[in-house]
Amino acid sequence: MKLPTIEDLAAAHPGFLEEILSQSEAAAAIDRSEFTLQDWRNRGLGPAYLKYGRRVGYRRRDLYEWISANTVHPGRENGDGVA
């Protein structure tokens, strides 16, 4: 089954990708714990996030882009010289 692209989602559901998720919603969306997201933020890793006051949020678009950027395609050149 082919997953929809970011462009497919944006065309089918205007505003969907700009939705801001809470830390718990974002953690569930990428199947990680809230602690992992917090740890990644502290270490400068993980998806882009928004900080407003003491709250943290994640744009759905940023989660999709982060997943896409970290997807490994075995057998394809991945930029580090390894095919």
C-alpha positions as CSV (number, residue, x, y, z in Angstrom):
1,M,0.0,0.0,0.0
2,K,1.4,3.4,-1.0
3,L,1.2,6.1,1.6
4,P,-0.1,9.5,0.5
5,T,2.5,12.2,-0.1
6,I,2.4,15.5,1.6
7,E,1.1,17.1,-1.5
8,D,-1.7,14.5,-1.7
9,L,-2.8,15.2,1.9
10,A,-2.6,19.0,1.4
11,A,-4.8,18.8,-1.8
12,A,-7.3,16.4,-0.2
13,H,-7.6,18.1,3.2
14,P,-6.8,21.9,3.1
15,G,-5.4,23.0,6.5
16,F,-4.8,19.4,7.7
17,L,-1.0,19.7,7.5
18,E,-0.9,23.1,9.3
19,E,-2.8,21.7,12.3
20,I,-0.8,22.0,15.5
21,L,-0.6,18.9,17.6
22,S,0.1,18.7,21.3
23,Q,3.2,16.8,22.4
24,S,1.0,13.8,23.3
25,E,-0.8,13.9,19.9
26,A,2.6,14.2,18.1
27,A,4.1,11.3,20.1
28,A,1.1,9.1,19.2
29,A,1.3,10.2,15.5
30,I,4.9,9.0,15.2
31,D,4.6,6.1,17.6
32,R,7.1,7.4,20.2
33,S,6.7,8.5,23.8
34,E,6.4,12.0,25.0
35,F,9.6,11.5,26.9
36,T,11.4,10.6,23.6
37,L,10.1,13.9,22.0
38,Q,11.3,15.9,25.0
39,D,14.7,14.1,25.0
40,W,15.1,14.8,21.3
41,R,14.2,18.5,21.8
42,N,16.8,18.8,24.6
43,R,19.4,17.1,22.3
44,G,18.5,19.2,19.2
45,L,17.1,16.1,17.4
46,G,13.7,15.0,16.1
47,P,11.1,17.0,14.2
48,A,10.7,20.7,14.2
49,Y,8.5,22.1,17.0
50,L,6.8,25.3,18.1
51,K,7.4,26.8,21.6
52,Y,4.8,29.2,22.9
53,G,5.3,30.1,26.5
54,R,5.8,26.8,28.4
55,R,3.9,24.8,25.8
56,V,5.2,22.8,22.9
57,G,3.4,22.0,19.7
58,Y,4.2,20.2,16.5
59,R,2.8,21.0,13.0
60,R,1.5,17.9,11.3
61,R,3.5,19.0,8.2
62,D,6.8,19.1,10.2
63,L,6.1,15.5,11.4
64,Y,5.5,14.3,7.9
65,E,8.6,16.1,6.5
66,W,10.8,14.7,9.4
67,I,9.6,11.2,8.7
68,S,10.2,11.6,5.0
69,A,13.7,13.0,5.6
70,N,14.6,10.0,7.8
71,T,13.2,7.3,5.6
72,V,15.8,4.8,4.4
73,H,15.3,3.2,1.1
74,P,17.5,0.0,0.9
75,G,19.4,-0.3,-2.3
76,R,19.2,3.4,-3.1
77,E,22.0,5.9,-2.8
78,N,21.2,7.7,0.5
79,G,23.7,10.6,0.4
80,D,26.5,9.0,2.6
81,G,28.0,6.9,-0.2
82,V,26.3,3.8,0.8
83,A,23.9,2.3,-1.7
